Amino acid sequence: RRQRQMCIRDSQTFFKNEIKSPFLRLKQLREQRGITQIKLALDLNLSQNSISRYESGERQADYSTLVLLADYFNVSVDYLLNRTNNPIFNEK
């Protein structure tokens, strides 16, 4: 039983440290531009609490919010979600 508890604890540590929240990129984008959570929330008509939870991974944004955030920062939704390292949004 003790060995099983160690395995569970080790896997929790792995997932906590190794798997990054897609919204860490949101925080990175916001901080690079010198924008506070409050300013971002006001600009997008969202609550500061929602922005904080998106950044921490406590809450997931719906599709329309993802598009809103991507448009605000002029990046693709895929970049925001860490699906690509290319921030350039390709318009067709």
Phi, psi and omega per residue, in radians:
R1 nan -0.718 -3.141
R2 -1.077 -0.695 3.129
Q3 -1.130 -0.678 3.108
R4 -1.114 -0.715 3.116
Q5 -1.103 -0.687 3.107
M6 -1.112 -0.734 3.131
C7 -1.105 -0.749 3.123
I8 -1.104 -0.806 -3.140
R9 -1.092 -0.740 3.135
D10 -1.118 -0.717 -3.137
S11 -1.211 -0.611 3.089
Q12 -1.138 -0.717 3.105
T13 -1.126 -0.740 3.119
F14 -1.030 -0.899 -3.094
F15 -1.155 -0.619 3.127
K16 -1.171 -0.694 -3.057
N17 -1.596 -0.553 -2.992
E18 -1.688 -0.582 -3.124
I19 -1.635 2.032 -3.054
K20 -1.631 2.493 3.085
S21 -1.147 2.405 3.096
P22 -1.053 -0.407 -3.058
F23 -1.546 0.043 2.967
L24 -1.084 -0.543 3.121
R25 -1.197 -0.528 3.071
L26 -1.074 -0.830 3.129
K27 -1.085 -0.753 3.130
Q28 -1.041 -0.817 3.137
L29 -1.089 -0.770 -3.115
R30 -1.093 -0.835 -3.105
E31 -1.184 -0.631 3.107
Q32 -1.055 -0.551 -3.112
R33 -1.648 0.021 3.119
G34 1.177 0.593 -3.108
I35 -1.812 2.313 3.086
T36 -1.410 2.825 3.061
Q37 -1.048 -0.667 -3.118
I38 -1.149 -0.776 3.123
K39 -1.091 -0.790 3.126
L40 -1.041 -0.792 3.141
A41 -1.065 -0.774 3.128
L42 -1.131 -0.751 -3.131
D43 -1.091 -0.584 -3.066
L44 -1.812 0.086 -3.127
N45 1.021 0.767 3.076
L46 -2.105 2.984 3.075
S47 -1.573 2.644 3.084
Q48 -1.081 -0.602 3.119
N49 -1.085 -0.698 3.104
S50 -1.118 -0.780 3.124
I51 -1.032 -0.796 3.135
S52 -1.040 -0.760 -3.132
R53 -1.236 -0.593 3.046
Y54 -1.105 -0.764 -3.108
E55 -1.169 -0.607 -3.110
S56 -1.491 -0.198 -3.109
G57 1.474 0.097 3.114
E58 -1.238 -0.391 -3.092
R59 -2.430 2.521 3.106
Q60 -1.860 2.371 3.127
A61 -1.324 2.543 3.041
D62 -1.369 3.049 -3.047
Y63 -1.005 -0.818 -3.089
S64 -1.132 -0.595 3.102
T65 -1.235 -0.667 3.071
L66 -1.052 -0.770 3.126
V67 -1.127 -0.732 3.114
L68 -1.038 -0.813 3.132
L69 -1.141 -0.762 3.139
A70 -1.106 -0.743 3.115
D71 -1.130 -0.699 -3.132
Y72 -1.042 -0.759 -3.106
F73 -1.606 -0.012 -3.139
N74 0.992 0.813 3.071
V75 -2.263 2.930 3.097
S76 -1.400 2.757 3.062
V77 -1.093 -0.648 3.113
D78 -1.053 -0.688 3.097
Y79 -1.142 -0.771 3.132
L80 -1.039 -0.632 -3.115
L81 -1.577 0.170 3.141
N82 1.103 0.492 3.093
R83 -1.566 -0.222 3.084
T84 -2.625 2.738 3.063
N85 -1.734 0.061 3.130
N86 -1.688 1.906 -3.089
P87 -1.325 -0.195 -3.033
I88 -1.225 2.255 3.114
F89 -1.583 2.104 -3.125
N90 -1.634 1.865 3.091
E91 -1.434 2.524 3.103
K92 -1.897 nan nan
